[in-house]
Amino acid sequence: MGKNIVLIGFMGTGKSSVGIKLAQQLNMDFVDMDREIETIIGMPVAEIFRRYGELRFRSEELLLAQKLGVRNDTVISTGGGTVLAEENVAVLRQNGILICLDATPAQIFERVNRKKGTRPLLKKNISQEEIAAMLLAREKFYSCADIRVDTTAKNMDMVTTEILQMLGTGNRTEAIR
């Protein structure tokens, strides 16, 4: 049984897209925590925030992190705020390699504006400066990563290849087992 690969980072850095590609390359399971919570609750993340608030969402997130932390051979795409709770990091690290995906505020701004309305913590007219401030405030949480990869101006194949090289796996899972 092998370790999990846990993708952390700010929204819009490519965690879900890269996670799917990594899981395919490594023949591992893939779980997108936000999508899984949506399935469990039966509504989109933005609606969970609107109806029940961030506290309810974070509670569901912790329960899911605890379940995923004991799995093997899974690529896990976390929500952008998952690492804000130390307990989430601790349980995901139990059997996981934490990889933080980074991007510039301008790149994040461009990416999240393509998906307006689906990002509960971003107001509709958020600026690059506000994203930069949020990134700065969260840096201490993202610094827990074992590996960091900048996704700015890179397609998902490039990022996936870079991660595989950093893990020393090529496209084989033996090196992370």
N, C-alpha and C positions, 0 to 999 in steps of 0.2 A: 504494500500500500504506500502511496506517495503523498507528499505534501500538497496542500492547496496553494493556489496562486490567488492572492487577494489584491485586487486593484482598488486603490484609494485615490482621492484627488478631488479637486473642485468640479462642479458641474461643467459639462462642456469640454472636458479634457479627453474624452474618448473612451471612458471605462467600459461602457457596454459594447461598443463596436469592436474594440480591441479584445475584450474578453471573449466574445464569440469566436473571433479568429484564432486566438490562443487555444481555446478549448478544442477547436477543430484540428489545429496543427498538432496538439499534444494528445489527442484522443482522450480528452477528459470531459467530465460533465461541466455544464455552465449554469450558473445561477446569477440572475440580476436581482439584487435584493429589493430594489424599488418595485420591479414587476411582480416579484413573489409576494410582497406585501399587498400590492393591488389585488392579486388573486385571492389572498387570504381574506381581506376586508371586503372585496367586491366593488371597489371603486378606485378611480385614479388617485395618485398621490396628492395632486392639487386639491381634489375634493375631500380627501381625508383631512388635510390641513384646514380647509374651510369649515368643514362640519365639526371636527373633533379637536382640532388644534395640533400644534407641534408635539406636545407632550404625549398624546396618544400615538402619534406616528413613531416617535422615538422609543416608546415602550414596545411596540411591535417590532421595531428594528432590532432592539436588544434581544428579544426572544428568538428572532430569526438568526442573529449572529451567534447565539449560543448553540442553536441546532447545527448551523453550518460549521462552526468551529471544531466539531468532532468528526466531520466528514473527511474523506480522503479523495484525492484525485479530482478536485473540483476547482474550476476557475470561478471566482466570486467577484462580481462587479458590485461594489458598495455604492450607496448613495453619497453625495458630496459631503454630507454632515455626519456620516457614520462614525468617523474618527473623533468627533467632538466628545464622545463618551469613552473614557478610559477603559471601561469594562468591555465595550465592543472590541477595542483594539486587543485587549488581553485575550479574549476568547478566540478571536480570529487568528491571532499570532500562535496560539497553541500548536496548530498543525499547518501553519501557513507562512508563505513568503509574502511580505507586504511590498507591493510595488506602487509607488505614487506616480501618477501621470500628471505632468505639469503643462501649462500653456500660458502664453502672455495674456494680459487682460484684453488686448485688442482681439486676439484669436478667440478667446472665450466669448467676448461680446458678440462677435460675428456668428459663432456657433449657436449660442443660446437664443439669439434673435430669430434664428430659423425655426425655433420650437417655442415661440412665445405662448404663454398660457399653460405650459406643462411644467414649468419650473416654479414650485410654490414659494421659494424664498426670493425670487426676483420680481420686482415690480416692473410694470410694462415699459417704463422709460428709464431704466437703469443706465448709468453711464459707465464708460470704461474706468473712470476714476473710482467709482463706487465698487466696481469689481476688484480693482487693485487694492482698495482698502479691505475688502472682505478676504482677499487672498493673504494679505499681510496679517490680518487678525487670526487666520487659520494656519499660518505657517508652522507654528509650534506643534500643531496637531499632525500636520502632514509630514513633519520631520521624523516621525517614528518609522518611516519606511526603510526597508532593507535596501531597496533599489529605487532610483528616481529616473524617469524618462521624460524628456521634453517632447510634447506632441505638436508643438507649434510648426505650422507649414509642412507637416508630414501627413501622408495618407496612412490609413490603418495598416496596410501591408508593411510599410516602412517601420512603423512603431512595433508591430508584432515581431518582425525580424530582429529589430534592435533588442527587444526583451529576450527573445530566444537566445541571442548571442550573449547577453549579459548573464543569463541563467546557465550558459554553457551547454545547451541542449541541442543546438541545431533545430531539428524538429522531432527529437526523440525524448521520451519521458524519463529514461533511466537516470539521467543526471540529477533530477530533482526528487528521486525516490529515496 
